[in-house]
């Protein structure tokens, strides 16, 4: 059931201009941080970004299901 709802969510998901703006801002900030950090810190930053994406995806799916 969850896979079906996930497929529906991806099919009908639309992004707002605000969300696109925030995504661009996050990407810019990420690039700035990457330039300032050494390799171990960069890996940690990448891990945090991946977890943030997973959390955002989960919240979006839960909102869609509701």
PDB file of N, CA, C and O in Angstrom:
ATOM      1  N   UNK A   1       0.826  -1.189   0.000  1.00  0.00           N
ATOM      2  CA  UNK A   1       0.000   0.000   0.000  1.00  0.00           C
ATOM      3  C   UNK A   1       0.877   1.263   0.000  1.00  0.00           C
ATOM      4  O   UNK A   1       0.601   2.230  -0.709  1.00  0.00           O
ATOM      5  N   UNK A   2       1.917   1.225   0.797  1.00  0.00           N
ATOM      6  CA  UNK A   2       2.788   2.397   0.887  1.00  0.00           C
ATOM      7  C   UNK A   2       3.484   2.667  -0.449  1.00  0.00           C
ATOM      8  O   UNK A   2       3.643   3.825  -0.837  1.00  0.00           O
ATOM      9  N   UNK A   3       3.896   1.623  -1.148  1.00  0.00           N
ATOM     10  CA  UNK A   3       4.523   1.800  -2.456  1.00  0.00           C
ATOM     11  C   UNK A   3       3.544   2.423  -3.450  1.00  0.00           C
ATOM     12  O   UNK A   3       3.928   3.272  -4.254  1.00  0.00           O
ATOM     13  N   UNK A   4       2.294   2.005  -3.393  1.00  0.00           N
ATOM     14  CA  UNK A   4       1.267   2.565  -4.269  1.00  0.00           C
ATOM     15  C   UNK A   4       1.079   4.051  -3.985  1.00  0.00           C
ATOM     16  O   UNK A   4       1.000   4.860  -4.910  1.00  0.00           O
ATOM     17  N   UNK A   5       1.007   4.406  -2.714  1.00  0.00           N
ATOM     18  CA  UNK A   5       0.832   5.814  -2.340  1.00  0.00           C
ATOM     19  C   UNK A   5       2.066   6.626  -2.738  1.00  0.00           C
ATOM     20  O   UNK A   5       1.941   7.779  -3.150  1.00  0.00           O
ATOM     21  N   UNK A   6       3.239   6.037  -2.618  1.00  0.00           N
ATOM     22  CA  UNK A   6       4.472   6.723  -3.018  1.00  0.00           C
ATOM     23  C   UNK A   6       4.455   7.008  -4.522  1.00  0.00           C
ATOM     24  O   UNK A   6       4.824   8.099  -4.958  1.00  0.00           O
ATOM     25  N   UNK A   7       4.028   6.024  -5.305  1.00  0.00           N
ATOM     26  CA  UNK A   7       3.942   6.211  -6.757  1.00  0.00           C
ATOM     27  C   UNK A   7       2.936   7.298  -7.103  1.00  0.00           C
ATOM     28  O   UNK A   7       3.198   8.124  -7.977  1.00  0.00           O
ATOM     29  N   UNK A   8       1.798   7.311  -6.435  1.00  0.00           N
ATOM     30  CA  UNK A   8       0.795   8.362  -6.659  1.00  0.00           C
ATOM     31  C   UNK A   8       1.338   9.733  -6.290  1.00  0.00           C
ATOM     32  O   UNK A   8       1.122  10.711  -7.005  1.00  0.00           O
ATOM     33  N   UNK A   9       2.040   9.795  -5.176  1.00  0.00           N
ATOM     34  CA  UNK A   9       2.609  11.063  -4.715  1.00  0.00           C
ATOM     35  C   UNK A   9       3.571  11.616  -5.757  1.00  0.00           C
ATOM     36  O   UNK A   9       3.506  12.799  -6.090  1.00  0.00           O
ATOM     37  N   UNK A  10       4.462  10.776  -6.275  1.00  0.00           N
ATOM     38  CA  UNK A  10       5.428  11.231  -7.270  1.00  0.00           C
ATOM     39  C   UNK A  10       4.743  11.647  -8.564  1.00  0.00           C
ATOM     40  O   UNK A  10       5.201  12.553  -9.260  1.00  0.00           O
ATOM     41  N   UNK A  11       3.645  10.977  -8.875  1.00  0.00           N
ATOM     42  CA  UNK A  11       2.922  11.282 -10.118  1.00  0.00           C
ATOM     43  C   UNK A  11       2.267  12.658 -10.047  1.00  0.00           C
ATOM     44  O   UNK A  11       2.291  13.401 -11.028  1.00  0.00           O
ATOM     45  N   UNK A  12       1.690  13.004  -8.912  1.00  0.00           N
ATOM     46  CA  UNK A  12       0.901  14.231  -8.801  1.00  0.00           C
ATOM     47  C   UNK A  12       1.600  15.350  -8.041  1.00  0.00           C
ATOM     48  O   UNK A  12       1.025  16.422  -7.851  1.00  0.00           O
ATOM     49  N   UNK A  13       2.823  15.115  -7.608  1.00  0.00           N
ATOM     50  CA  UNK A  13       3.563  16.122  -6.848  1.00  0.00           C
ATOM     51  C   UNK A  13       3.902  17.320  -7.745  1.00  0.00           C
ATOM     52  O   UNK A  13       4.372  17.156  -8.871  1.00  0.00           O
ATOM     53  N   UNK A  14       3.659  18.499  -7.235  1.00  0.00           N
ATOM     54  CA  UNK A  14       4.057  19.719  -7.932  1.00  0.00           C
ATOM     55  C   UNK A  14       4.878  20.558  -6.959  1.00  0.00           C
ATOM     56  O   UNK A  14       4.607  20.576  -5.758  1.00  0.00           O
ATOM     57  N   UNK A  15       5.873  21.246  -7.482  1.00  0.00           N
ATOM     58  CA  UNK A  15       6.687  22.083  -6.615  1.00  0.00           C
ATOM     59  C   UNK A  15       6.292  23.541  -6.783  1.00  0.00           C
ATOM     60  O   UNK A  15       6.027  24.002  -7.893  1.00  0.00           O
ATOM     61  N   UNK A  16       6.257  24.237  -5.703  1.00  0.00           N
ATOM     62  CA  UNK A  16       5.908  25.646  -5.740  1.00  0.00           C
ATOM     63  C   UNK A  16       7.139  26.478  -6.051  1.00  0.00           C
ATOM     64  O   UNK A  16       8.269  25.996  -5.971  1.00  0.00           O
ATOM     65  N   UNK A  17       6.910  27.715  -6.402  1.00  0.00           N
ATOM     66  CA  UNK A  17       8.031  28.618  -6.660  1.00  0.00           C
ATOM     67  C   UNK A  17       8.848  28.830  -5.403  1.00  0.00           C
ATOM     68  O   UNK A  17      10.073  28.940  -5.459  1.00  0.00           O
ATOM     69  N   UNK A  18       8.174  28.887  -4.278  1.00  0.00           N
ATOM     70  CA  UNK A  18       8.870  29.070  -3.000  1.00  0.00           C
ATOM     71  C   UNK A  18       9.793  27.879  -2.730  1.00  0.00           C
ATOM     72  O   UNK A  18      10.931  28.060  -2.297  1.00  0.00           O
ATOM     73  N   UNK A  19       9.311  26.679  -2.981  1.00  0.00           N
ATOM     74  CA  UNK A  19      10.121  25.486  -2.771  1.00  0.00           C
ATOM     75  C   UNK A  19      11.330  25.485  -3.708  1.00  0.00           C
ATOM     76  O   UNK A  19      12.430  25.116  -3.298  1.00  0.00           O
ATOM     77  N   UNK A  20      11.135  25.890  -4.947  1.00  0.00           N
ATOM     78  CA  UNK A  20      12.248  25.964  -5.890  1.00  0.00           C
ATOM     79  C   UNK A  20      13.272  27.001  -5.441  1.00  0.00           C
ATOM     80  O   UNK A  20      14.478  26.773  -5.538  1.00  0.00           O
ATOM     81  N   UNK A  21      12.788  28.136  -4.950  1.00  0.00           N
ATOM     82  CA  UNK A  21      13.680  29.185  -4.445  1.00  0.00           C
ATOM     83  C   UNK A  21      14.500  28.666  -3.265  1.00  0.00           C
ATOM     84  O   UNK A  21      15.709  28.886  -3.194  1.00  0.00           O
ATOM     85  N   UNK A  22      13.834  27.979  -2.346  1.00  0.00           N
ATOM     86  CA  UNK A  22      14.529  27.443  -1.176  1.00  0.00           C
ATOM     87  C   UNK A  22      15.538  26.367  -1.574  1.00  0.00           C
ATOM     88  O   UNK A  22      16.620  26.291  -0.993  1.00  0.00           O
ATOM     89  N   UNK A  23      15.197  25.546  -2.547  1.00  0.00           N
ATOM     90  CA  UNK A  23      16.145  24.542  -3.033  1.00  0.00           C
ATOM     91  C   UNK A  23      17.399  25.194  -3.606  1.00  0.00           C
ATOM     92  O   UNK A  23      18.513  24.741  -3.344  1.00  0.00           O
ATOM     93  N   UNK A  24      17.218  26.257  -4.387  1.00  0.00           N
ATOM     94  CA  UNK A  24      18.380  26.967  -4.942  1.00  0.00           C
ATOM     95  C   UNK A  24      19.226  27.579  -3.833  1.00  0.00           C
ATOM     96  O   UNK A  24      20.455  27.553  -3.893  1.00  0.00           O
ATOM     97  N   UNK A  25      18.564  28.127  -2.823  1.00  0.00           N
ATOM     98  CA  UNK A  25      19.273  28.745  -1.708  1.00  0.00           C
ATOM     99  C   UNK A  25      20.055  27.692  -0.913  1.00  0.00           C
ATOM    100  O   UNK A  25      21.189  27.939  -0.502  1.00  0.00           O
ATOM    101  N   UNK A  26      19.460  26.543  -0.702  1.00  0.00           N
ATOM    102  CA  UNK A  26      20.136  25.446  -0.008  1.00  0.00           C
ATOM    103  C   UNK A  26      21.353  25.004  -0.808  1.00  0.00           C
ATOM    104  O   UNK A  26      22.424  24.784  -0.241  1.00  0.00           O
ATOM    105  N   UNK A  27      21.196  24.871  -2.124  1.00  0.00           N
ATOM    106  CA  UNK A  27      22.309  24.447  -2.975  1.00  0.00           C
ATOM    107  C   UNK A  27      23.459  25.445  -2.929  1.00  0.00           C
ATOM    108  O   UNK A  27      24.621  25.045  -2.853  1.00  0.00           O
ATOM    109  N   UNK A  28      23.150  26.736  -2.974  1.00  0.00           N
ATOM    110  CA  UNK A  28      24.186  27.770  -2.892  1.00  0.00           C
ATOM    111  C   UNK A  28      24.932  27.701  -1.563  1.00  0.00           C
ATOM    112  O   UNK A  28      26.160  27.777  -1.524  1.00  0.00           O
ATOM    113  N   UNK A  29      24.188  27.559  -0.491  1.00  0.00           N
ATOM    114  CA  UNK A  29      24.790  27.480   0.839  1.00  0.00           C
ATOM    115  C   UNK A  29      25.651  26.229   0.965  1.00  0.00           C
ATOM    116  O   UNK A  29      26.730  26.266   1.556  1.00  0.00           O
ATOM    117  N   UNK A  30      25.170  25.129   0.410  1.00  0.00           N
ATOM    118  CA  UNK A  30      25.934  23.886   0.430  1.00  0.00           C
ATOM    119  C   UNK A  30      27.274  24.065  -0.282  1.00  0.00           C
ATOM    120  O   UNK A  30      28.311  23.635   0.222  1.00  0.00           O
ATOM    121  N   UNK A  31      27.249  24.699  -1.452  1.00  0.00           N
ATOM    122  CA  UNK A  31      28.493  24.927  -2.194  1.00  0.00           C
ATOM    123  C   UNK A  31      29.457  25.807  -1.405  1.00  0.00           C
ATOM    124  O   UNK A  31      30.662  25.557  -1.403  1.00  0.00           O
ATOM    125  N   UNK A  32      28.937  26.833  -0.738  1.00  0.00           N
ATOM    126  CA  UNK A  32      29.794  27.706   0.066  1.00  0.00           C
ATOM    127  C   UNK A  32      30.444  26.917   1.193  1.00  0.00           C
ATOM    128  O   UNK A  32      31.644  27.049   1.436  1.00  0.00           O
ATOM    129  N   UNK A  33      29.661  26.104   1.877  1.00  0.00           N
ATOM    130  CA  UNK A  33      30.194  25.288   2.968  1.00  0.00           C
ATOM    131  C   UNK A  33      31.232  24.289   2.463  1.00  0.00           C
ATOM    132  O   UNK A  33      32.251  24.064   3.115  1.00  0.00           O
ATOM    133  N   UNK A  34      30.971  23.698   1.310  1.00  0.00           N
ATOM    134  CA  UNK A  34      31.898  22.722   0.739  1.00  0.00           C
ATOM    135  C   UNK A  34      33.274  23.337   0.513  1.00  0.00           C
ATOM    136  O   UNK A  34      34.297  22.697   0.760  1.00  0.00           O
ATOM    137  N   UNK A  35      33.292  24.569   0.048  1.00  0.00           N
ATOM    138  CA  UNK A  35      34.572  25.244  -0.185  1.00  0.00           C
ATOM    139  C   UNK A  35      35.334  25.487   1.111  1.00  0.00           C
ATOM    140  O   UNK A  35      36.564  25.504   1.116  1.00  0.00           O
ATOM    141  N   UNK A  36      34.615  25.674   2.197  1.00  0.00           N
ATOM    142  CA  UNK A  36      35.248  26.014   3.470  1.00  0.00           C
ATOM    143  C   UNK A  36      35.702  24.805   4.287  1.00  0.00           C
ATOM    144  O   UNK A  36      36.545  24.936   5.174  1.00  0.00           O
ATOM    145  N   UNK A  37      35.151  23.638   3.992  1.00  0.00           N
ATOM    146  CA  UNK A  37      35.398  22.467   4.828  1.00  0.00           C
ATOM    147  C   UNK A  37      36.449  21.539   4.236  1.00  0.00           C
ATOM    148  O   UNK A  37      36.673  21.512   3.026  1.00  0.00           O
ATOM    149  N   UNK A  38      37.090  20.778   5.126  1.00  0.00           N
ATOM    150  CA  UNK A  38      38.021  19.731   4.716  1.00  0.00           C
ATOM    151  C   UNK A  38      37.235  18.463   4.381  1.00  0.00           C
ATOM    152  O   UNK A  38      36.018  18.415   4.556  1.00  0.00           O
ATOM    153  N   UNK A  39      37.939  17.442   3.900  1.00  0.00           N
ATOM    154  CA  UNK A  39      37.313  16.204   3.434  1.00  0.00           C
ATOM    155  C   UNK A  39      36.398  15.528   4.478  1.00  0.00           C
ATOM    156  O   UNK A  39      35.258  15.211   4.140  1.00  0.00           O
ATOM    157  N   UNK A  40      36.837  15.294   5.715  1.00  0.00           N
ATOM    158  CA  UNK A  40      35.945  14.625   6.685  1.00  0.00           C
ATOM    159  C   UNK A  40      34.673  15.428   6.962  1.00  0.00           C
ATOM    160  O   UNK A  40      33.589  14.861   7.096  1.00  0.00           O
ATOM    161  N   UNK A  41      34.815  16.740   7.046  1.00  0.00           N
ATOM    162  CA  UNK A  41      33.647  17.579   7.293  1.00  0.00           C
ATOM    163  C   UNK A  41      32.711  17.580   6.088  1.00  0.00           C
ATOM    164  O   UNK A  41      31.491  17.632   6.247  1.00  0.00           O
ATOM    165  N   UNK A  42      33.282  17.523   4.877  1.00  0.00           N
ATOM    166  CA  UNK A  42      32.453  17.470   3.666  1.00  0.00           C
ATOM    167  C   UNK A  42      31.606  16.202   3.637  1.00  0.00           C
ATOM    168  O   UNK A  42      30.427  16.229   3.284  1.00  0.00           O
ATOM    169  N   UNK A  43      32.236  15.086   4.018  1.00  0.00           N
ATOM    170  CA  UNK A  43      31.493  13.827   4.053  1.00  0.00           C
ATOM    171  C   UNK A  43      30.338  13.900   5.041  1.00  0.00           C
ATOM    172  O   UNK A  43      29.246  13.402   4.770  1.00  0.00           O
ATOM    173  N   UNK A  44      30.584  14.513   6.171  1.00  0.00           N
ATOM    174  CA  UNK A  44      29.530  14.679   7.171  1.00  0.00           C
ATOM    175  C   UNK A  44      28.422  15.586   6.638  1.00  0.00           C
ATOM    176  O   UNK A  44      27.239  15.328   6.862  1.00  0.00           O
ATOM    177  N   UNK A  45      28.804  16.632   5.944  1.00  0.00           N
ATOM    178  CA  UNK A  45      27.822  17.535   5.349  1.00  0.00           C
ATOM    179  C   UNK A  45      26.979  16.813   4.299  1.00  0.00           C
ATOM    180  O   UNK A  45      25.766  17.011   4.237  1.00  0.00           O
ATOM    181  N   UNK A  46      27.615  15.978   3.474  1.00  0.00           N
ATOM    182  CA  UNK A  46      26.876  15.196   2.485  1.00  0.00           C
ATOM    183  C   UNK A  46      25.892  14.234   3.149  1.00  0.00           C
ATOM    184  O   UNK A  46      24.761  14.070   2.691  1.00  0.00           O
ATOM    185  N   UNK A  47      26.333  13.613   4.217  1.00  0.00           N
ATOM    186  CA  UNK A  47      25.453  12.700   4.953  1.00  0.00           C
ATOM    187  C   UNK A  47      24.245  13.454   5.498  1.00  0.00           C
ATOM    188  O   UNK A  47      23.118  12.966   5.421  1.00  0.00           O
ATOM    189  N   UNK A  48      24.482  14.637   6.045  1.00  0.00           N
ATOM    190  CA  UNK A  48      23.398  15.446   6.575  1.00  0.00           C
ATOM    191  C   UNK A  48      22.431  15.863   5.464  1.00  0.00           C
ATOM    192  O   UNK A  48      21.216  15.846   5.663  1.00  0.00           O
ATOM    193  N   UNK A  49      22.959  16.233   4.306  1.00  0.00           N
ATOM    194  CA  UNK A  49      22.107  16.623   3.177  1.00  0.00           C
ATOM    195  C   UNK A  49      21.261  15.442   2.708  1.00  0.00           C
ATOM    196  O   UNK A  49      20.083  15.612   2.394  1.00  0.00           O
ATOM    197  N   UNK A  50      21.845  14.258   2.658  1.00  0.00           N
ATOM    198  CA  UNK A  50      21.095  13.064   2.262  1.00  0.00           C
ATOM    199  C   UNK A  50      19.977  12.762   3.253  1.00  0.00           C
ATOM    200  O   UNK A  50      18.860  12.427   2.859  1.00  0.00           O
ATOM    201  N   UNK A  51      20.287  12.882   4.533  1.00  0.00           N
ATOM    202  CA  UNK A  51      19.270  12.638   5.555  1.00  0.00           C
ATOM    203  C   UNK A  51      18.154  13.686   5.475  1.00  0.00           C
ATOM    204  O   UNK A  51      16.981  13.362   5.659  1.00  0.00           O
ATOM    205  N   UNK A  52      18.518  14.925   5.205  1.00  0.00           N
ATOM    206  CA  UNK A  52      17.519  15.986   5.057  1.00  0.00           C
ATOM    207  C   UNK A  52      16.590  15.683   3.880  1.00  0.00           C
ATOM    208  O   UNK A  52      15.376  15.861   3.984  1.00  0.00           O
ATOM    209  N   UNK A  53      17.158  15.226   2.764  1.00  0.00           N
ATOM    210  CA  UNK A  53      16.341  14.867   1.608  1.00  0.00           C
ATOM    211  C   UNK A  53      15.399  13.715   1.927  1.00  0.00           C
ATOM    212  O   UNK A  53      14.234  13.737   1.531  1.00  0.00           O
ATOM    213  N   UNK A  54      15.893  12.717   2.637  1.00  0.00           N
ATOM    214  CA  UNK A  54      15.059  11.579   3.006  1.00  0.00           C
ATOM    215  C   UNK A  54      13.924  12.018   3.929  1.00  0.00           C
ATOM    216  O   UNK A  54      12.789  11.564   3.788  1.00  0.00           O
ATOM    217  N   UNK A  55      14.237  12.897   4.866  1.00  0.00           N
ATOM    218  CA  UNK A  55      13.212  13.397   5.782  1.00  0.00           C
ATOM    219  C   UNK A  55      12.166  14.206   5.036  1.00  0.00           C
ATOM    220  O   UNK A  55      10.971  14.073   5.299  1.00  0.00           O
ATOM    221  N   UNK A  56      12.609  15.044   4.106  1.00  0.00           N
ATOM    222  CA  UNK A  56      11.678  15.860   3.314  1.00  0.00           C
ATOM    223  C   UNK A  56      10.772  14.960   2.474  1.00  0.00           C
ATOM    224  O   UNK A  56       9.570  15.206   2.372  1.00  0.00           O
ATOM    225  N   UNK A  57      11.351  13.919   1.874  1.00  0.00           N
ATOM    226  CA  UNK A  57      10.569  12.987   1.067  1.00  0.00           C
ATOM    227  C   UNK A  57       9.531  12.272   1.917  1.00  0.00           C
ATOM    228  O   UNK A  57       8.384  12.109   1.500  1.00  0.00           O
ATOM    229  N   UNK A  58       9.930  11.849   3.099  1.00  0.00           N
ATOM    230  CA  UNK A  58       9.014  11.157   4.012  1.00  0.00           C
ATOM    231  C   UNK A  58       7.877  12.080   4.438  1.00  0.00           C
ATOM    232  O   UNK A  58       6.721  11.659   4.483  1.00  0.00           O
ATOM    233  N   UNK A  59       8.197  13.334   4.752  1.00  0.00           N
ATOM    234  CA  UNK A  59       7.168  14.294   5.160  1.00  0.00           C
ATOM    235  C   UNK A  59       6.195  14.572   4.015  1.00  0.00           C
ATOM    236  O   UNK A  59       4.989  14.683   4.232  1.00  0.00           O
ATOM    237  N   UNK A  60       6.720  14.682   2.811  1.00  0.00           N
ATOM    238  CA  UNK A  60       5.878  14.914   1.635  1.00  0.00           C
ATOM    239  C   UNK A  60       4.931  13.747   1.415  1.00  0.00           C
ATOM    240  O   UNK A  60       3.742  13.942   1.162  1.00  0.00           O
ATOM    241  N   UNK A  61       5.460  12.532   1.511  1.00  0.00           N
ATOM    242  CA  UNK A  61       4.632  11.342   1.328  1.00  0.00           C
ATOM    243  C   UNK A  61       3.565  11.246   2.411  1.00  0.00           C
ATOM    244  O   UNK A  61       2.406  10.954   2.115  1.00  0.00           O
ATOM    245  N   UNK A  62       3.944  11.488   3.659  1.00  0.00           N
ATOM    246  CA  UNK A  62       2.955  11.446   4.744  1.00  0.00           C
ATOM    247  C   UNK A  62       1.870  12.502   4.555  1.00  0.00           C
ATOM    248  O   UNK A  62       0.698  12.246   4.829  1.00  0.00           O
ATOM    249  N   UNK A  63       2.248  13.661   4.097  1.00  0.00           N
ATOM    250  CA  UNK A  63       1.273  14.717   3.833  1.00  0.00           C
ATOM    251  C   UNK A  63       0.336  14.309   2.718  1.00  0.00           C
ATOM    252  O   UNK A  63      -0.870  14.539   2.809  1.00  0.00           O
ATOM    253  N   UNK A  64       0.866  13.711   1.672  1.00  0.00           N
ATOM    254  CA  UNK A  64       0.052  13.264   0.546  1.00  0.00           C
ATOM    255  C   UNK A  64      -0.941  12.175   0.992  1.00  0.00           C
ATOM    256  O   UNK A  64      -2.114  12.197   0.621  1.00  0.00           O
ATOM    257  N   UNK A  65      -0.447  11.235   1.787  1.00  0.00           N
ATOM    258  CA  UNK A  65      -1.305  10.149   2.262  1.00  0.00           C
ATOM    259  C   UNK A  65      -2.444  10.684   3.126  1.00  0.00           C
ATOM    260  O   UNK A  65      -3.573  10.199   3.059  1.00  0.00           O
ATOM    261  N   UNK A  66      -2.130  11.683   3.930  1.00  0.00           N
ATOM    262  CA  UNK A  66      -3.150  12.274   4.804  1.00  0.00           C
ATOM    263  C   UNK A  66      -4.212  12.965   3.985  1.00  0.00           C
ATOM    264  O   UNK A  66      -5.156  13.523   4.544  1.00  0.00           O
TER     265      UNK A  66
END
